Amino acid sequence: MSAKTMQATHQLAALTDKGPIGGFKKFVSRGSMIDMAVGVVMGAAVTAVVNSVVKSFITPLIGMLFGKPDLSNLLTITYNGATISFGAILGELLNFLIVALAVYFCIILPINKLRDMTRAVAGVEEAKPAEPSPEEQSVAILQEIRDQLKEQNTLNK
């Protein structure tokens, strides 16, 4: 590359580090943004699995026990061609509760138990209190300066 081309490349890079483009570049390249994207993808995959378990196993099981797996035609009111279905709302609430229970007992609870077991095996102590935040440190330093200034003023009087 020639010196002129390199200089133009550096100028372009300097321009993209400023203004809205630079802010966007920093936002996208942050670690938390990437973690969030991975979480969304994994959440979609887990949702598909949990929905499959609910639709293919739990809902038919409810149908076997109670005789009606689909509650959408239950408790409906129709007037002037418009239908309100309280059964559909009740069915979705039940699906939500079933999904929440499945996620808790099949994912959250085992992961928490595994974490507890690995901490016990590794002998990791409970989390120590975190260091004061930068704001708290600044306040503490400012209070020390205030106290020293008060002390100096009383000595000078």
N, C-alpha and C positions, 0 to 999 in steps of 0.2 A: 504494500500500500504506500502511496506517496504521502508526503508530509501534509499536503493540502487536504487529501481525503481523510487522513487521521484527524486533522484539526476540525474538519466539518463534522466528523462522527462525534468528536468530543463536544462540539457546540450543540449538536442535536441531542446528545445524552443530557447535557446540562439543561436544555430547554424542557425535556420530559421530566426532570426532577423537580421542576417548579410548577406552581399553579395547580389547576385542577387535575391535570394529567399526572403530575408528581404525587398528588394526594391519593389519586386512584391507584397508582402503582404501589404506594406504600400500603394502602388498605388491602389490596389483593394479595400482596406478598407476606402479609402478617401471618404468623403461625396459627393464631386463633381462627383466622378465616379458613385456612386449610383444614383445621380440625373440625370446624363446623360443617364444611362441605363433606368430609368423610362421614360425620355423624348423620347427615341427611341421607346419604346414600345407604348407609347401614340401617338407618331407621326404615327406609323404604323396603329393604330386603326383609327385615324382621316383620314389618307390617304384612307383607305378602304371606309369610309363613304363618303368622298368627291368624290372619283372615282365613287362610286355607283350613287350619285346624278348627276354627269356629264354624265355618260353612260346611265342612265335610264330616265333622265328627260331633261337635257339641250341639249344633242346631238339629241334626237328625235325631240325636239322643233325646233332646227336649221333645221333638215330635213323637218319638216312641213312647215317652213317659206321659205326655199330656194330650196327645192326639192332634195337635196343631203346631207345626214348626214355624209357619208363617202367620204372623199376627196382623198383617197389613189390612186384611178384610174384616178385622174385629173392631168393634166400636166405631163405626163410620156414620157420618151424618152427610146426607146429600140434599142440596137445595139449589134450585135453578142451575143444574148442571155442574155445580161446584161440590166437591167432596172433601170433607175433613175426616182424616183417619187418625184417631187417637191410638189405634192398634199399631200403626206403622211407627209412631213416635215411641210407643212402649217397646216395640221390637228393637228399635235402634238403641234405646237406653239399655235394654238387656244385652244387646251385642256389645255395647261399650263396656258394660260391667264385666262381661265374660272375657273380653279382650284384656281389660285391665287386670283381672284376676290371673289370666294365663300369662301375661307378661310378668307380673309380680312373682308368681310361684315358679315359673319356668325359666326366667332370666334373672331378675333382680335378686331374689332370695339365694339361688345357688352362687351367683357371683359374690354376694356379700359374705356368704359362708366360706367360699374359697379364699377371699381376701383375709378374713379373720384367721383361717387356718395357716395361710402363708405367713402372716404376721407373727403368729404364735410360734411357728417352726423357726422363723428367722430371728426371733427374739427382738423384734423391733419395738422400741418403746413408743408409748403414745406420743402424739404430736406435741412438740414443745411449743410454747407460746411464740408467735411470730415476732420478728423484729418490728419496732415501731415503723409506721409508714413514713415516707419522706415529709409529709405534711406535719405529722406528729413530731418528728425530729426538728423540723423548722420551728415549730411552736416552742419546743423545749429550749432551743438555742436562743430564740428571741426573749424568752422569759429570763434566761441567764444573763443576757445583755442588759435587760431592764433592771434586774436586781443589782448588777455591777454599777450601772449608772446611778441608781438610787444611793448605793453605798458611797460612790465618789462624791455625789452632791452633798451628802450629810457630812463627809470629811472636809469638804471645801467651805462649809458654812461656819 
